[in-house]
Amino acid sequence: MSEASPAEEIPSYDASIWKTGVFDFANTEDFITSPLPAEGIVRIGQGLGKVEFKLEHASPDTLPGATCFLVGFCGAMTNRATVTAPLFSGVGLSRALKMPLLAFADPVVSTSPDVSLAWYAGGSGGVGHPRNVAWVIDHVTRVTGRTPVLVGGSGGGFAAMNVMRYMTVPARCFVWNPQTLIADYAADFVRQYIKVAFPAAPDSAAFHDILAGARVDHDVCSASYSAPSCLIYLQNDSDDHHVKSHMEPFIERLGQWRDHDSQTRVSWDRRIIIRTGNWGKGHAVPPTTLIQAMIGLLRRDFAGDDPMGIALRELPGILNSSVQTEPEYDLAARATLHEGEVSITIDVSRLPAGLTYAYYLMEDGVRAALQWYSSNTAARFRTEIENAKRLSAVVFARSGQNAPTIRNINVNPTFTG
């Protein structure tokens, strides 16, 4: 997926891009008294608390063997200005697993192209958004008779953990590298969220104070889940920020834990498993095979057995079979800046055939655009920054569709004549 600037202006929001029906309801009462659409986008209410979601195969008559449905939450979309909302996560995953889908769009991200991440926490006039999302999941569960499996990574992981604590039906949840404290995440993301969601907030106030004063659900470290609901939390070892600033406070605040092994902790009530592992560098998304295997585990019919006991037995095997160890390639690239365009080229003479590559453009150390994995050995991005010292690029290479990234290097653009 290339994020180079298109020739024409990209609309910030246009639900028609999904090429499906759109169903609008003024409030939850109107929604609950109407038949549940089998397919389409549903919008309830307006503003920064609007609940918007995409349904696929919601009718019990479609995918008749499905006993669970996937509930998707988006993480950060750092190139938001080049993408049209609404944004839904889990579409490809649910189709690959042949699961019904309920995917939520974040109303604050949909409102502004300047917001990359809003944690589904809502904004001014809509801070009850997580509870309303939970209510929708409860309703779809009762209508379809299927069990929800909530899924999200990073900021989407925060949303899944936050929403599930307000649900009244049994649910299962899988998250990876989640934030647990919004105010302790990267300042640029939090500041931009607050600017759009709470425009009257004073610039000088601390993030925590602003969020707490607005009664935002900004902290899931004290979240608890009633049986038989359960949460599996995976954390990449080398993601130092999320280990220190999010996983460790979550563990400390929640209280008593039992060490199952050197990498696995289980909460005292056996509702939460935290497992650390290594599937890449830093804030790496787990391989698709691992994500699919974890959802496959959680959507099983446990037939009265303890799902957490089964998960503890099978987690090591899932991780070992899904996470491949890749060789260290001699990856080299160069980047040049010329007339507002950054060109990145990989030196393929150093590399074996069959690899795929991804590219990040970094502006002032923050990812501004990306090109996802493909066989392309070059990428181009537009930028408004004229000083090459403020720019860099990150290049990734991997073998196989599901193998983790094996190396990345930063390269500094230089002007060319």
C-alpha positions in Angstrom: 0.0 0.0 0.0 1.7 3.2 -1.1 0.9 6.5 0.6 2.4 8.8 -2.0 0.2 11.9 -2.5 -2.6 11.3 -5.0 -3.3 13.8 -7.8 -6.7 14.7 -6.4 -7.8 15.6 -2.9 -8.7 12.7 -0.7 -12.0 13.2 1.2 -11.6 12.9 5.0 -14.8 10.9 5.4 -17.0 9.0 2.8 -18.8 5.8 3.9 -19.6 5.0 0.3 -16.0 3.8 -0.3 -17.0 0.6 1.4 -19.6 -0.1 -1.3 -22.2 -1.4 1.1 -25.5 -0.2 2.5 -25.5 2.6 5.2 -28.2 2.6 7.9 -28.6 5.7 10.1 -30.4 5.8 13.5 -31.0 8.8 15.6 -30.4 6.9 18.9 -30.0 3.5 20.4 -33.8 3.1 20.9 -34.4 3.5 17.1 -31.6 0.9 16.5 -32.8 -1.7 18.9 -36.3 -1.6 17.7 -35.2 -2.2 14.1 -34.1 -5.4 12.4 -30.3 -6.0 12.6 -28.8 -5.5 9.1 -27.0 -8.6 7.9 -24.5 -6.5 6.0 -23.6 -2.8 5.9 -22.5 0.2 7.9 -24.6 1.3 10.8 -24.4 4.8 12.3 -26.1 5.7 15.6 -26.2 9.3 16.7 -23.8 12.1 15.7 -20.7 14.0 16.9 -17.8 12.7 18.9 -19.8 10.0 20.5 -21.3 8.6 17.3 -21.3 4.8 17.2 -20.4 3.5 13.8 -19.7 0.0 12.8 -19.5 -2.4 9.8 -21.4 -5.7 9.8 -20.6 -8.7 7.7 -22.6 -12.0 7.9 -24.5 -10.8 10.9 -27.5 -12.9 10.0 -27.7 -16.3 11.6 -28.5 -17.7 8.2 -25.1 -16.8 6.8 -22.0 -18.7 7.9 -24.4 -21.1 9.8 -21.6 -23.0 11.5 -20.1 -19.9 13.1 -20.6 -19.7 16.9 -18.5 -16.6 17.4 -18.1 -13.3 15.7 -15.0 -11.1 15.4 -15.1 -7.6 16.9 -12.4 -5.3 15.4 -10.8 -2.1 16.8 -8.3 0.0 14.9 -4.9 1.1 16.2 -3.0 4.2 15.1 -3.4 5.3 11.4 -0.3 7.5 11.2 -1.0 8.4 7.6 -4.6 9.4 8.4 -4.5 12.5 6.2 -4.1 10.3 3.1 -6.8 7.8 4.0 -10.6 8.2 3.8 -12.6 7.4 6.9 -14.5 5.5 8.3 -11.7 3.0 9.1 -12.5 -0.5 10.1 -10.1 -3.2 11.4 -10.5 -7.0 11.0 -12.2 -7.1 7.6 -9.6 -9.3 5.9 -9.0 -11.3 9.1 -12.7 -12.2 9.5 -13.0 -13.2 5.9 -9.9 -15.4 6.1 -11.2 -17.1 9.2 -14.8 -17.3 7.8 -16.2 -15.4 10.8 -19.0 -12.8 11.0 -17.6 -9.3 11.6 -18.6 -6.4 13.8 -15.9 -3.7 13.2 -16.1 -0.3 14.9 -14.9 3.1 13.5 -13.5 5.7 15.9 -15.7 8.8 15.8 -12.8 11.2 16.7 -10.5 9.7 14.0 -13.4 9.9 11.5 -14.1 13.6 12.4 -10.6 14.9 11.7 -7.8 13.9 9.3 -5.4 15.3 11.9 -6.1 12.6 14.4 -4.3 9.3 14.0 -5.4 7.6 17.2 -8.3 8.3 19.7 -8.6 4.9 21.6 -12.4 4.9 21.0 -12.5 7.1 24.1 -14.9 9.6 22.6 -14.8 13.4 22.9 -16.7 16.4 24.1 -20.3 15.4 24.4 -19.5 11.8 23.8 -17.2 10.4 26.5 -19.7 7.6 27.1 -18.6 6.1 23.8 -17.0 2.9 25.2 -20.1 2.0 27.1 -22.2 2.6 24.0 -19.9 0.3 22.0 -20.2 -2.3 24.7 -24.0 -2.0 24.5 -24.0 -2.6 20.7 -21.8 -5.7 21.1 -24.2 -7.0 23.8 -27.2 -6.4 21.5 -25.6 -8.2 18.5 -24.7 -11.1 20.7 -28.2 -11.5 21.9 -29.7 -11.2 18.4 -27.3 -13.6 16.7 -26.7 -16.0 19.6 -22.9 -15.9 18.8 -20.0 -15.2 21.2 -18.0 -12.0 20.6 -14.2 -12.2 20.2 -12.7 -8.7 20.6 -9.4 -8.1 18.8 -7.0 -5.2 18.7 -3.4 -4.2 18.8 -1.7 -1.1 20.3 -4.5 1.6 20.6 -7.0 -0.9 19.3 -5.9 -3.2 22.2 -6.7 -0.5 24.7 -10.2 -0.1 23.2 -10.9 -3.8 23.3 -9.8 -4.0 26.9 -11.8 -0.9 27.9 -15.0 -1.9 26.1 -15.1 -5.5 27.4 -15.3 -4.4 31.0 -18.7 -2.7 30.3 -20.2 -5.7 28.5 -22.9 -7.8 30.1 -22.6 -10.9 27.9 -19.7 -13.3 28.1 -16.8 -12.4 25.7 -13.3 -13.3 24.8 -10.6 -10.8 24.0 -7.1 -11.0 22.4 -4.8 -8.0 22.3 -1.1 -7.3 21.5 1.2 -4.6 22.6 -1.7 -2.5 24.0 -1.6 0.9 25.6 -3.1 0.7 29.1 -2.7 4.4 30.1 -3.6 7.0 27.3 -1.8 9.8 29.1 1.5 7.9 29.1 1.6 7.2 25.4 3.6 9.2 22.8 2.9 12.9 23.5 2.2 13.9 19.9 -0.6 11.3 19.5 -2.2 12.3 22.9 -1.9 16.0 22.3 -3.6 15.8 18.9 -6.4 13.7 20.2 -7.1 16.2 23.0 -6.9 19.1 20.6 -9.7 17.7 18.5 -11.7 15.9 21.1 -11.6 18.6 23.8 -10.8 21.9 22.0 -11.4 24.0 25.1 -8.8 22.1 27.2 -5.9 24.4 28.3 -2.6 23.8 26.5 -0.7 24.0 29.7 -2.6 21.2 31.6 -1.2 17.7 32.0 -2.7 15.1 29.8 -3.8 13.0 32.8 -5.6 16.0 34.3 -7.4 16.9 31.1 -8.6 13.4 30.5 -9.6 12.8 34.1 -11.4 16.1 34.2 -13.4 15.3 31.1 -14.3 11.9 32.6 -12.6 10.0 29.8 -11.9 6.3 30.2 -8.2 6.8 29.9 -6.9 4.0 32.2 -7.6 0.2 31.9 -5.1 -0.9 34.5 -7.9 -1.6 37.0 -10.2 -3.3 34.5 -11.7 -6.6 35.6 -13.8 -9.1 33.7 -16.5 -11.4 35.0 -16.4 -15.2 34.3 -16.5 -16.7 31.8 -15.1 -13.6 29.9 -11.4 -13.8 29.4 -8.4 -11.8 28.1 -5.2 -12.9 26.4 -2.6 -10.1 26.4 0.6 -10.6 24.3 3.5 -8.3 24.6 6.6 -8.2 22.4 9.8 -8.3 24.6 11.7 -5.6 22.8 8.9 -3.1 22.8 10.4 -1.2 25.7 7.9 1.6 26.0 4.9 -0.7 26.1 6.6 -3.1 28.5 7.7 -0.4 31.0 4.9 2.2 30.6 1.9 0.0 29.9 2.3 -3.7 30.7 4.1 -3.3 34.0 1.6 -0.7 35.4 -1.2 -3.0 34.4 0.4 -5.9 36.2 1.2 -3.9 39.3 -2.3 -2.2 39.6 -4.3 -5.4 39.0 -2.8 -7.0 42.0 -2.2 -10.7 42.6 -0.8 -12.8 39.8 0.5 -16.4 39.5 3.6 -17.1 37.4 2.7 -19.9 35.1 6.2 -19.9 33.6 9.0 -17.4 32.9 7.0 -15.7 30.2 3.4 -16.2 31.4 1.4 -14.6 34.2 -2.2 -15.5 35.1 -4.5 -13.2 37.2 -5.7 -14.5 40.5 -9.2 -15.0 39.2 -8.0 -16.7 36.0 -9.6 -14.2 33.7 -6.4 -12.7 32.2 -3.3 -14.2 30.8 -0.2 -12.1 30.0 2.4 -13.7 27.7 5.6 -12.1 26.6 7.5 -13.2 23.5 9.6 -12.1 20.6 8.1 -11.8 17.1 10.1 -8.8 15.8 11.8 -5.5 16.7 10.0 -3.0 19.0 6.3 -2.3 18.5 6.0 -5.1 16.0 2.6 -6.5 14.9 2.6 -10.3 15.5 2.7 -12.5 12.3 -0.7 -13.1 10.7 -0.3 -16.8 11.5 -0.1 -16.0 15.2 -3.0 -13.7 15.2 -5.2 -16.2 13.3 -4.1 -19.0 15.6 -5.0 -17.0 18.7 -8.4 -16.1 17.4 -8.8 -19.8 16.4 -8.1 -20.8 20.0 -10.6 -18.2 21.5 -13.5 -19.1 19.1 -13.5 -22.7 20.1 -16.5 -24.4 21.7 -15.0 -25.1 25.1 -18.0 -27.3 26.1 -17.8 -26.4 29.7 -14.0 -26.7 30.0 -11.9 -23.8 31.4 -10.8 -21.7 28.4 -7.9 -20.3 30.3 -6.6 -23.7 31.2 -6.7 -24.7 27.5 -5.1 -21.5 26.5 -2.2 -22.0 29.0 -1.6 -25.5 27.6 -1.6 -24.4 24.0 0.0 -21.0 24.0 3.6 -22.2 23.8 2.9 -24.4 20.8 1.0 -21.6 19.0 3.8 -19.2 19.6 6.6 -21.6 18.6 4.8 -22.7 15.4 3.7 -19.1 14.4 6.8 -17.1 15.1 9.7 -18.0 12.7 13.3 -17.1 13.3 14.6 -15.3 10.3 18.3 -14.9 9.2 19.9 -11.5 9.5 20.1 -10.1 5.9 22.6 -7.5 4.8 20.0 -4.9 4.1 21.2 -1.6 2.7 19.3 1.3 1.1 19.7 4.9 0.1 17.2 7.8 0.2 17.3 11.1 -1.6 15.2 14.3 -1.3 14.5 16.2 -4.5 11.8 18.8 -5.1 9.6 17.6 -2.3 9.9 13.9 -3.1 11.8 11.3 -1.1 13.0 8.4 -3.2 14.1 5.2 -1.4 16.0 2.4 -3.2 17.2 -0.9 -1.8 20.6 -2.5 -2.8 19.3 -5.9 -4.0 22.7 -7.1 -4.9 23.2 -7.9 -1.2 19.9 -9.9 -0.8 18.5 -13.2 -1.8 15.5 -13.5 -4.2 12.0 -13.7 -2.9 12.0 -11.1 -0.2 9.3 -8.5 0.3 9.8 -5.0 1.5 8.1 -2.2 3.4 9.0 1.4 3.8 8.4 4.2 6.3 8.9 7.9 5.8 9.9 9.6 9.1 9.4 13.3 9.6 11.0 14.7 12.8 11.3 11.1 14.1 7.5 10.4 13.6 6.2 8.0 10.9 4.4 10.2 8.3 3.7 7.7 5.5 4.2 4.0 4.7 4.3 1.6 1.8 3.3 -1.9 2.9 5.1 -5.2 2.0 5.5 -6.0 -1.7 8.2 -7.0 -4.1 8.9 -3.4 -4.9 12.6 -2.6 -4.2 11.9 1.2 -4.3 9.4 3.7 -2.9 8.5 7.3 -3.3 6.8 9.7 -0.8 5.8 13.4 -1.0 6.9 15.7 1.9 6.5 19.3 2.7 9.7 19.4 4.7 12.6 21.0 2.9 15.4 20.3 5.4 16.7 16.8 4.8 18.1 16.6 8.3 14.5 16.4 9.6 13.8 13.4 7.4 14.7 9.7 7.5 13.4 6.4 6.2 13.0 3.0 7.6 13.2 -0.1 5.4 12.0 -3.6 6.3 12.5 -6.9 4.6 11.1 -10.3 5.2 10.7 -13.8 3.6 7.3 -15.3 3.4 3.9 -13.6 3.9 3.8 -14.3 7.6 7.4 -14.1 8.7 8.4 -11.2 11.0 10.5 -8.2 9.8 14.1 -9.2 9.9 15.9 -5.9 9.9 15.3 -2.2 9.6 17.8 0.7 9.0 17.4 4.4 9.1 18.8 6.3 6.1 19.1 10.1 5.9 18.0 11.7 2.6 20.3 14.1 0.8 19.6 16.7 -1.8 20.3 15.9 -5.4 20.9 18.4 -8.1 
